[in-house]
Amino acid sequence: MREFRKTAVLLAALALLPGAKLPRTGPVPQARPEAATEAPAVPQPEKKPETEEAPKPQPEAAPEQKPETIPPASEVPTPQPKPGETSPAPPSGKDELPPVPPEDQKPIRPGELTLEQQHLTIEPESDADHAQCIRELQSLGIVFREIPRIDDGNGCGIDKPIIVSQALPGITLKPEATLRCPTALALARWMKGSVMPAASVALPESGEITTINQASAYICRLRNGAETGKISEHARGNAIDIASFSFGKGEDVAVRSRREDSTLTGAFQRTVSAAGCLYFTTVLDPESDIAHETHFHLDVIKRKGGYRYCH
């Protein structure tokens, strides 16, 4: 029965096919739902012949700039600091220099003062210490005389000066020297304890020392005779310069550079120079510098902690 029905329907459909007509326009296809999210196709630019060069884009013209006018420095207002604030320091640069003070206001560095600028005073000496020193000079047989106080101004002078003519009995100090008593005492002790024994060992054929030739004792000046600097110990009576020694028989022994002198004379000078530090607080010899190449500088300046400078 079912097969009969199917056959009947099929025959009816075939009978209608000859009169059926197709529509002039078909249905427009619709995009799938998932295809709607895809990016649309990008149109490709039209290709030009290879011989044609694409025009280059031209840069936009920059706007015309007017030159900036800088007002003169005199017309520029100086910023003033607010109350409670300090003025900022100017920026540092190669071309910036600090202002130069007037000549009469320039700071003077320590050690660059003249005698007139140092305003020094003479150091007073204890009466008891001076009396004790005089007694020791007398016990050693030193020939000297006391003179009144020397005050040459600007710190130059000696409170209780003496003039020494013989450093020890039979040993003339030439020329006679104006010194403080402690300086004369140190000289006598050095001669008796070191110089005379060294001479008797190194130069026995020369005989005994007869004269100490001194180059400088008291004199009002700065160190090394400079125009500026610290005051010399010579200006206080604390120093004496020894230029040579004279002997009874032999030639004088001049103080000069003897570092490479391999003779007994060289050994004598090096020995007495080194021994000087046992009696003086400063010893400068010809090996020290050019200012002392012809003499010993010996002084009794007091330093902190008993420090001594010997070169």
C-alpha positions in Angstrom: 0.0 0.0 0.0 2.9 2.4 0.9 4.7 1.7 -2.2 1.6 2.4 -4.3 1.3 5.8 -2.7 5.0 6.7 -3.3 4.5 5.7 -7.0 1.5 7.9 -7.4 3.2 10.9 -5.9 6.2 10.5 -8.2 4.0 10.2 -11.3 2.1 13.4 -10.4 5.4 15.3 -10.0 6.7 14.2 -13.3 3.5 15.4 -14.9 4.0 19.0 -13.6 7.7 19.3 -14.7 7.0 20.3 -18.4 5.1 23.4 -17.4 7.4 24.6 -14.7 9.6 27.8 -15.4 12.8 28.9 -13.6 12.9 32.5 -12.1 14.9 35.1 -14.0 17.1 35.9 -11.0 18.4 33.5 -8.5 18.7 34.0 -4.7 21.7 36.1 -3.5 24.0 34.0 -1.4 24.3 35.1 2.3 27.6 35.1 4.2 28.0 32.5 6.9 27.7 33.8 10.4 31.3 32.9 11.3 32.6 34.7 8.1 31.3 38.0 9.4 34.1 38.4 11.9 36.9 38.1 9.3 38.7 41.2 8.2 37.5 42.6 4.8 39.8 42.2 1.9 42.3 45.1 1.4 42.3 46.5 -2.1 45.7 46.2 -3.8 47.1 49.4 -5.4 47.3 49.6 -9.1 50.7 48.7 -10.4 52.4 51.2 -12.5 55.0 50.6 -15.2 58.4 49.8 -13.9 59.8 52.8 -15.8 57.7 55.3 -13.9 59.1 56.5 -10.6 56.6 57.2 -7.9 56.7 60.8 -6.8 58.5 61.4 -3.5 56.6 63.1 -0.7 57.7 66.7 -0.1 58.5 67.7 3.5 56.3 70.4 4.9 58.0 73.8 5.1 59.1 74.7 8.7 57.6 77.9 10.0 59.9 80.9 9.8 61.7 81.6 13.1 62.6 85.1 14.0 66.0 85.7 15.7 65.8 86.1 19.5 66.9 89.4 20.7 68.9 89.3 24.0 68.7 92.4 26.1 72.0 93.8 27.5 73.1 92.6 30.9 72.4 96.0 32.4 68.7 95.7 31.6 68.3 92.1 32.9 66.8 92.2 36.4 68.8 90.4 39.1 66.6 87.8 40.9 66.3 88.7 44.6 66.1 85.8 47.2 63.0 85.4 49.2 63.1 86.2 52.9 64.9 83.4 54.8 66.6 82.1 51.6 70.2 82.4 50.5 71.2 83.5 47.1 72.1 80.5 44.9 75.8 80.1 44.0 76.6 81.0 40.3 77.1 78.1 38.0 80.7 77.1 37.6 82.3 77.2 34.2 85.7 77.4 32.5 85.3 81.1 31.6 84.1 82.2 35.1 86.7 83.6 37.4 86.3 84.7 41.0 86.4 88.4 41.6 89.9 89.8 42.3 90.0 91.8 45.5 91.7 95.1 45.5 95.4 95.1 46.1 95.2 96.3 49.6 92.5 93.6 50.5 94.3 90.5 49.1 94.7 87.9 51.8 98.3 87.2 52.8 99.1 83.5 53.2 100.9 82.2 56.3 104.7 82.2 55.6 104.4 85.0 53.0 104.8 87.9 55.5 107.5 90.5 55.6 109.0 91.4 58.9 106.9 94.5 59.1 103.7 92.5 58.6 104.4 89.8 61.2 104.1 92.1 64.3 106.2 89.8 66.5 107.5 90.6 69.9 110.7 89.6 71.6 110.4 86.5 73.8 111.1 87.3 77.4 113.8 85.2 79.2 113.6 84.0 82.8 116.0 85.7 85.1 116.7 82.4 86.9 117.3 80.4 83.7 119.6 83.1 82.4 121.6 83.2 85.6 122.0 79.4 85.5 123.1 79.5 81.9 125.7 82.2 82.7 127.2 80.1 85.4 127.6 77.1 83.0 129.3 79.3 80.5 131.7 80.5 83.1 132.4 76.9 84.3 133.4 76.0 80.7 135.8 78.9 80.4 133.9 80.7 77.7 134.9 84.3 77.1 131.8 86.6 76.8 130.2 89.8 78.0 126.6 90.7 78.7 125.0 93.6 76.9 121.7 95.5 77.2 118.5 94.2 75.7 118.3 94.4 71.9 115.0 95.4 70.3 115.2 96.1 66.5 111.4 95.9 66.1 109.1 93.4 64.4 110.3 90.6 66.7 114.0 91.1 66.1 116.0 91.2 69.3 117.3 89.4 72.4 116.0 90.0 75.8 119.2 89.1 77.6 122.0 89.0 74.9 125.7 88.2 75.3 128.6 88.7 73.0 130.9 85.6 72.7 134.6 86.1 71.7 135.9 82.6 72.7 133.7 79.5 72.3 136.1 77.6 74.6 139.4 78.4 76.2 141.9 78.9 73.3 139.3 78.7 70.6 138.4 82.1 69.1 135.0 82.8 67.7 135.7 85.0 64.7 134.1 87.4 64.4 132.7 87.6 67.9 129.0 86.7 67.9 125.9 88.2 69.6 123.8 85.3 70.8 121.4 84.2 73.5 123.1 82.3 76.3 121.6 78.9 75.5 122.9 79.2 71.9 126.5 79.9 73.2 126.2 77.0 75.7 125.1 74.5 73.0 128.0 75.7 70.8 130.5 75.1 73.6 129.2 71.7 74.4 129.2 70.6 70.8 132.8 71.7 70.4 134.0 70.1 73.6 132.0 66.9 73.3 132.2 66.1 69.5 134.1 68.5 67.3 137.4 68.5 69.2 137.5 64.7 69.7 136.6 64.0 66.1 139.4 66.4 64.9 142.0 64.7 67.1 141.1 61.3 65.6 140.6 62.4 61.9 143.2 65.2 61.6 145.9 64.7 64.3 148.6 66.2 62.1 146.7 69.5 61.9 146.9 70.1 65.6 144.2 71.6 67.8 141.4 73.8 66.6 142.2 77.4 67.2 139.3 79.3 65.5 135.7 78.8 64.6 134.9 81.1 61.6 131.2 82.0 61.9 129.2 83.4 59.0 126.2 84.7 60.8 125.0 85.1 64.4 122.3 87.7 65.5 120.8 89.6 62.5 117.3 90.9 61.9 116.1 89.1 58.9 113.8 86.4 57.5 114.8 82.8 56.9 117.5 82.4 54.3 117.5 86.2 53.8 114.2 86.0 51.8 111.9 89.0 51.3 108.9 87.2 52.7 108.5 84.2 54.9 109.0 83.3 58.5 111.4 85.2 60.8 114.8 83.6 61.1 116.1 82.2 64.4 119.1 84.4 63.8 116.8 87.3 64.4 116.1 85.9 67.9 119.7 85.1 68.8 119.0 81.4 68.7 121.2 80.5 65.7 124.8 80.6 64.5 126.3 79.6 61.1 129.7 77.9 61.0 131.7 78.4 57.8 135.1 76.7 58.7 137.5 75.5 61.3 141.1 76.7 61.6 143.8 74.5 63.1 147.2 75.2 64.7 149.2 73.4 62.1 147.1 72.3 59.2 144.9 74.1 56.7 141.4 75.3 57.4 138.6 72.8 57.0 135.9 74.6 55.1 132.3 73.4 55.4 131.1 72.3 52.0 129.5 69.3 50.3 131.4 66.2 51.4 128.9 63.5 50.9 131.2 61.7 48.4 134.4 62.8 50.1 136.2 59.5 51.1 139.0 61.3 53.0 139.3 61.7 56.7 138.4 65.4 56.3 135.1 64.3 54.8 134.6 61.8 57.6 135.3 64.6 60.1 132.7 66.9 58.7 130.0 64.3 58.4 130.7 63.2 62.0 130.4 66.7 63.5 127.3 67.4 61.4 125.6 64.3 62.7 126.7 65.0 66.3 125.3 68.5 66.2 121.8 67.1 66.7 122.8 66.0 70.2 123.2 69.7 71.2 121.1 71.7 68.8 117.4 71.3 67.8 118.1 72.2 64.2 121.2 71.2 62.1 121.3 72.1 58.4 124.5 71.2 56.5 125.6 71.6 52.8 123.6 68.5 51.8 120.3 70.2 53.0 119.8 72.7 50.3 121.5 75.4 48.2 121.1 78.0 50.9 123.4 76.1 53.2 126.0 74.7 50.8 128.8 76.7 52.5 128.1 76.4 56.2 126.4 74.6 59.1 123.2 76.2 60.4 122.8 75.4 64.1 119.9 76.7 66.3 118.2 76.0 69.6 114.5 76.7 68.6 112.1 74.8 70.9 109.6 72.5 69.2 106.6 70.6 70.6 107.5 67.2 72.0 111.2 67.9 71.9 111.3 67.3 68.2 114.6 68.0 66.4 115.3 68.6 62.7 118.7 67.4 61.5 119.6 67.2 57.8 
